[in-house]
C-alpha cells in the first residue's frame, strides 16, 4: 500500500514542474562583496521578441519582484523606480519572451502546440557606481507533452516563480540577511 501512495505522488509532483530554469546570480568580473540596505526595482525593458503579451510584463514582473523581496524582510526599504543612493541595490533587466500560449492546444495536442513561455534577463547593479554586479537568467516554458499538466502552466505562473528566485538571490546582497 505504501508503494501505491509513493507511486501516486510522482504524477502529483510533476504538476509543479516546468521546463527551463531560473539561474543563480552569476557575479560579474570585478564583483565585490558589498552589502546593501535598500533595493530599487526598476521597470524592465521590453524586446520585440517578447511578443505582444510581453508589454505588460515589464511592470508586472518588477512589481512581483518587489513584493517577494518585501516578504523576506531583510532590506530597510524596497521601492520601485526611485533614485538609488550609495547603499542601494538596483534590480533591472529585460523581458525577452512572454507568450501566454493556448491552454487548450497544450492540453489536447501537446508536442509544443500552444506552449507558454517566460524568459527574462535580470541585472543586479550597484546604486553608487552603476556597475552590474551580477546577472540572472530566467527561461521557463510549458511541458511539451501536453495534457492537464501543460495546460495549467502559464507565462504568468512562470513569472511568479522567477520573481521568487530573484528575491532569494537578492538576499545574498543584504546587510541585514542572517549569516548562513
C-alpha positions as CSV (number, residue, x, y, z in Angstrom):
1,X,0.0,0.0,0.0
2,X,2.9,2.4,0.8
3,X,4.3,1.7,-2.6
4,X,1.0,2.7,-4.2
5,X,1.0,6.0,-2.4
6,X,4.6,6.7,-3.3
7,X,3.8,6.0,-7.0
8,X,0.8,8.2,-6.8
9,X,2.9,11.1,-5.6
10,X,5.2,11.1,-8.6
11,X,2.5,12.5,-11.0
12,X,1.4,15.0,-8.4
13,X,5.0,16.2,-8.0
14,X,5.2,16.7,-11.8
15,X,2.3,19.1,-11.6
16,X,4.6,21.7,-10.2
17,X,7.4,21.1,-12.7
18,X,8.0,23.1,-15.9
19,X,10.8,23.0,-18.4
20,X,13.6,25.5,-18.2
21,X,15.2,27.1,-15.2
22,X,16.0,30.3,-13.3
23,X,19.7,30.5,-12.7
24,X,21.5,31.6,-9.6
25,X,23.1,35.0,-9.6
26,X,26.3,35.0,-11.7
27,X,28.7,37.6,-10.3
28,X,30.3,39.8,-12.9
29,X,34.0,40.4,-13.2
30,X,35.2,42.7,-10.5
31,X,32.3,41.8,-8.2
32,X,32.8,43.0,-4.7
33,X,31.2,41.6,-1.5
34,X,29.5,44.9,-0.8
35,X,26.2,44.6,1.0
36,X,23.1,46.9,0.7
37,X,20.3,48.0,3.0
38,X,18.0,49.3,0.2
39,X,16.6,47.9,-3.0
40,X,15.2,49.8,-6.0
41,X,13.4,47.6,-8.6
42,X,13.1,49.4,-12.0
43,X,10.7,48.7,-14.8
44,X,12.1,46.1,-17.2
45,X,12.7,46.8,-20.8
46,X,10.7,45.0,-23.5
47,X,12.2,43.3,-26.5
48,X,10.2,42.7,-29.7
49,X,10.9,39.0,-29.4
50,X,8.9,39.1,-26.1
51,X,5.7,39.1,-28.1
52,X,2.7,41.4,-27.7
53,X,1.8,39.9,-24.4
54,X,5.2,40.9,-23.0
55,X,4.4,44.6,-22.8
56,X,2.5,44.4,-19.5
57,X,5.2,42.1,-18.0
58,X,7.7,45.0,-18.0
59,X,5.8,46.4,-15.0
60,X,4.2,43.3,-13.6
61,X,7.4,41.3,-13.2
62,X,9.2,44.1,-11.3
63,X,6.1,44.5,-9.1
64,X,6.2,40.8,-8.3
65,X,10.0,41.0,-7.6
66,X,9.4,43.9,-5.2
67,X,6.6,42.1,-3.4
68,X,8.7,39.0,-3.0
69,X,11.7,40.9,-1.6
70,X,9.4,42.7,0.9
71,X,8.3,39.3,2.2
72,X,12.0,38.5,3.0
73,X,12.1,41.5,5.4
74,X,15.9,41.8,5.0
75,X,16.2,45.3,3.4
76,X,15.4,48.6,5.1
77,X,13.5,49.8,2.1
78,X,12.3,48.2,-1.2
79,X,11.0,50.7,-3.7
80,X,10.1,50.9,-7.4
81,X,11.7,53.3,-9.9
82,X,13.2,55.7,-7.3
83,X,16.6,57.2,-7.4
84,X,19.2,54.9,-5.8
85,X,21.6,56.1,-3.1
86,X,25.1,54.7,-2.5
87,X,23.7,51.9,-0.2
88,X,21.2,50.7,-2.8
89,X,21.0,47.5,-4.8
90,X,19.2,48.2,-8.2
91,X,17.4,45.4,-10.0
92,X,16.5,45.8,-13.6
93,X,16.6,43.9,-16.9
94,X,14.6,42.8,-20.0
95,X,11.7,40.5,-20.6
96,X,12.9,38.7,-23.7
97,X,9.9,36.3,-24.2
98,X,6.4,36.3,-22.8
99,X,3.9,34.1,-24.5
100,X,0.7,33.0,-22.8
101,X,0.1,30.4,-25.5
102,X,-3.2,28.4,-25.7
103,X,-4.0,26.0,-22.8
104,X,-6.5,24.0,-25.0
105,X,-3.8,23.3,-27.5
106,X,-1.3,22.4,-24.8
107,X,-3.9,20.1,-23.2
108,X,-5.2,18.3,-26.3
109,X,-2.5,18.5,-28.9
110,X,0.8,18.8,-27.0
111,X,4.1,18.5,-28.8
112,X,4.7,22.2,-28.2
113,X,1.4,23.4,-29.7
114,X,0.1,26.4,-27.7
115,X,3.2,26.5,-25.5
116,X,3.6,29.3,-22.9
117,X,7.0,31.0,-22.3
118,X,8.6,33.4,-19.9
119,X,12.2,34.5,-20.4
120,X,14.0,37.4,-18.8
121,X,17.5,38.7,-18.1
122,X,17.9,40.3,-14.6
123,X,20.7,42.5,-13.6
124,X,21.8,43.4,-10.1
125,X,23.5,46.8,-10.1
126,X,25.5,48.8,-7.5
127,X,23.4,52.0,-6.9
128,X,26.5,54.2,-6.4
129,X,28.7,53.2,-9.4
130,X,26.0,52.0,-11.7
131,X,28.1,48.9,-12.4
132,X,26.5,45.5,-12.9
133,X,27.5,43.2,-10.1
134,X,25.5,40.1,-11.0
135,X,23.2,38.6,-13.6
136,X,20.4,36.1,-13.5
137,X,18.6,34.4,-16.4
138,X,15.0,33.1,-16.3
139,X,13.9,30.7,-19.1
140,X,10.7,28.8,-18.5
141,X,8.3,27.1,-20.8
142,X,5.3,24.7,-20.6
143,X,5.7,21.0,-20.7
144,X,5.9,19.9,-24.3
145,X,4.0,16.6,-24.0
146,X,0.7,18.3,-23.4
147,X,-2.2,17.2,-21.1
148,X,-3.5,18.8,-18.0
149,X,0.0,19.4,-16.7
150,X,0.9,21.6,-19.7
151,X,-2.5,23.3,-19.8
152,X,-2.1,24.6,-16.3
153,X,1.4,26.1,-16.9
154,X,1.2,29.8,-17.8
155,X,3.6,32.6,-18.5
156,X,2.3,34.5,-15.5
157,X,2.9,31.5,-13.3
158,X,6.5,31.2,-14.6
159,X,6.9,35.0,-13.9
160,X,5.8,34.4,-10.3
161,X,8.4,31.6,-9.9
162,X,11.1,33.8,-11.4
163,X,10.2,36.7,-9.1
164,X,10.6,34.4,-6.1
165,X,14.0,33.3,-7.3
166,X,15.2,36.9,-7.8
167,X,14.1,37.7,-4.3
168,X,16.0,34.7,-2.9
169,X,19.1,35.8,-4.8
170,X,18.8,39.4,-3.7
171,X,19.1,38.3,0.0
172,X,22.7,37.5,-0.8
173,X,23.3,41.2,-1.2
174,X,21.6,42.3,2.0
175,X,23.4,43.8,5.0
176,X,20.6,42.5,7.2
177,X,20.5,38.9,6.0
178,X,21.2,36.2,8.5
179,X,24.6,34.6,8.1
180,X,24.4,31.1,6.5
